[in-house]
């Protein structure tokens, strides 16, 4: 397993509290485009995860303490989170 996959595996295990069923690389643009449209501050996140409950999803709400900016590409079809101060940990999204 190469270094990036190993780091992804480790973070997944730390966050979800169980091993991933599979590892794969996603083939899509990974770089924020040079021109984006600022939509505003990302004040919080609501997401669903089976974190700590393998197979049973649960909703999570996280209010950002130092909000990153929410921006999109010029086509309005791809969102990006830029900046802010947060970490993905075994406790969830912190910061």
GIWOZI-V623735 format. One record per run of one state. SS is the DSSP state (a for helix, b for strand, c for the rest). FROM is the first residue (numbers start at 1). LEN is the number of residues. If there is no record, write none. Layout:
BEGIN
ss:SS from:FROM len:LEN
ss:SS from:FROM len:LEN
END
This chain:
BEGIN
ss:c from:1 len:2
ss:a from:3 len:14
ss:c from:17 len:19
ss:b from:36 len:6
ss:c from:42 len:2
ss:b from:44 len:6
ss:c from:50 len:8
ss:b from:58 len:6
ss:c from:64 len:5
ss:b from:69 len:5
ss:c from:74 len:5
ss:b from:79 len:4
ss:c from:83 len:4
ss:b from:87 len:3
ss:c from:90 len:2
ss:b from:92 len:3
ss:c from:95 len:1
END
